[in-house]
Structure formats: C-alpha cells, structure tokens
Amino acid sequence: MTAVLQRMGASTLAVLATLGRATLFFLRVLLGVGEMLRRPGLLLREIYSVGVLTLVIILVSGLFVGMVLGLQGYYTLVDFGAEQSLGVLVALSLTRELGPVVTALLFAGRAGSALTAEIGLMKATEQLSGMEMMAVDPERRICAPRLFAALISLPLLAMIFTLLGIIGAYLVGTAMLGIDGGSFWSQMQAQVSFVDDVLNGLIKSVLFGLAAGWIAVFNGYDCLPTSHGVSRATTRTVVVTSLVVLGLDFVLTALMFD
Amino acid sequence: MEITVGAFVAAGLAALFVLAMQVSNITAFQRADGYNVYAYFQNVGGLRERAPVNLGGVQIGRVEAITLDAARFEARVTLNIDRQFNDLPSDTAASIRTSGLLGEQYVSLEPGGMPDSLAEGDEITLTRSALVLEDIVGQFLYNQSAGGED
C-alpha cells in the first residue's frame, strides 16, 4: 500500500518537474528570439524543413477531407432539401475546427516527430554538449528557430488546408453531385464571417503551432540520451501534441463561439 | 531554399486572402458609408445582429444592433442602410420575415409614399413583428376548439 502511494507520488512529482522544466525551457527559448532574428537564415532553414516539406501531406489530405466532407454533408443535407447550403457546412467546419485541428495533428506526426528525433539524436551524440563547450547556447541556436518555425508554419499550413478542403468540396459538389456552383459560394459568403470564423480559426492554429513546436522541441531537448530515450521522446511528442491540441481546441471553441 | 520558403509563405498568405475575400463576407467590414435608422418591434423573434435588411428582395443594409428599450418594453432594432439608398420615404414600413420555412430571419422594408426621406437617426414607425410559430399554432387551435363547440 505504501509502495503504491509512493509510486503515485513519485510519478506526480515527475510530471510536475517535467512541466516546470518545460516552462523554464520555453522562457529561455523566448530570450533567444533577438539572437535568432539577427540570423534569419537559421529560421528560414527550419521553416523549409518544418513547413515546406509538410506541404504535400497537407495539400493531399486537405483536398480529400474536403471531398469527404462534401460527400457526407450532401447526403445529410439532401434529406432536408438544403443541399445548396453545402458550402456553408463545409466552410464553417473547415475554418472553425477541421482546418486548424487536422493540420496540427498531421503536423505533429510529420514535423513534430522529426524535430524531437533530430534534437534527441543531437543530444544522444553529444552535439548539444559540444556546442555548450564552444560557448554556443543550444537553446538559442537549435531550439528557438525550430519552435518559431513551427509557430509560423502551422497557421500558413492550416490556411492552405482549409482552402484546399473548400475547393475539394466544391469539386465534388458541382461535378459529382450537381449542386449549383453559384449558390455554393454565395451562401458561404453570406454565412461565414471573417472575424468570427476565419480569424478565430487562424488564432487557433497559431496557438496550436506554439503548442506543437514547444512540445516537440522540449521533448527532444529533455529526452534520455539513448536510442531508447529518443524513440520514447518521439512517441511522446506525437501523443502529447495530439492530446494537447484536442484539449486546447475544446477550451478555445468554448471561449470563441458562444 | 529561400525561394521555396518564400513561395510557401506567399501561398499561405494567399490562402488567407482567398478565405477572407471569397469565403467570408469581409465586405461587411465596409459598412462605414451607411446611415442608421431605428425601428421598434414588439417581438423580434429569431432576428440576429448582422441579418440582412431587404427592400423588394434586394439587400440594402444590415441589422446593426438589437436592444431592449426599457421604457417602451419593445425591442429597438438599429438598421444600417447603405448610403446609396438615401431616398427611402419616411413612412417606409419594416417587418421581420423568414426566408423560407426554416431559414434565417431578415428585416423587409416596404416603401411608403411620403415625399420626405428617412435620414440618420430617424425612426420607422410602421412595423410588423416577427411571426412566432407557437402563437399562430396556439391561435389556430383556439379557433378550432371554439368553432367545434358551436
């Protein structure tokens, strides 16, 4: 009994300690912003590997998510004779929820895991210690550009995903299901608000980008410097990012849309 | 690499731009060039802010605000009408209609015949409240039962 309580206490303390380390790490990375802005090439390279290389999966899945949404929405709406509102349904679901959330989940799988594995391997092969020996702060040199690359890339990816989804639904709706293209767009424009829907979706994706980047970079930086530790940290990045994104999404939705 | 990153950022911003212009009604921002008139309704039903204001089925403005007038116990609806329609007769009537059976509610204006026109801050006196379905059904049932007893 005592042993069980002890283990529970120990794991609680371990979680709290990780949270504390993560917060301190985040603050130290924030202090590295100035240095990062003086060397924009580092940030550029990370935006390339984090954002541009994720573009393909975002484009393809955005198109297919929109097509599926168009198909499913049509079958539901046609029962009520409201199939002309398909554009509204698709645009609202994509701008408010699916765009930011699905992009963040895909991002965690494609880019977050790579960031963790990269930094973890740097730690395991003692490259980070080597940098410290040369008086280069790895938190500023390695972590800050990666975190901010995620923060910048995710909103852009989410916007591209949303747009591709709407185009996918439009293609399915007009070419396959015979919806009038004019009313698809005009009803959408009448019902979708820029501030309430598009801008709130953008704010969501910025916060998801921050969360995804922070979790991925911290997990890599904090991992056990062994092959097993790196693999566990990579898994943890994907799991924790997905859970945090979904939980955060609920809180943000409750705050934004009343 | 710099070019691809630039193209990526440009594509993201372009997507946001298209979402703003093509998907959402960002034109609603540009409502500065309109004038406000007020209409009092006993019941606004499901009318929402930013609902369209139509005349002859054509949108000429939006509902700016809906508040309760504490003195009159009536809903005070502020209608923002596009500046180009500044020649509406002062006895124009306003009624709250529903587009379709289950569609959203909007304000419909019917022009009167007075020579002077509505201006900023004027009140529309002729109003017809929203039809509340429950009231109609209740009245119908009441009439039915009253008729059945004869």
Interface residues (C-beta under 8 A of the other chain):
Chain A: L44 R45 I47 Y48 G51 V52 L55 A91 T95 I152 S153 P155 L156 L157 M159 I160 T162 L163 I166 W185 M188 Q189 A190 V192 S193 F194 D197 V198 L202
Chain B: M1 E2 T4 V5 F8 V9 A11 G12 L13 A15 L16 V18 L19 A20 Q22 V23 S24 N25 I26 A28 F29 R50 P52
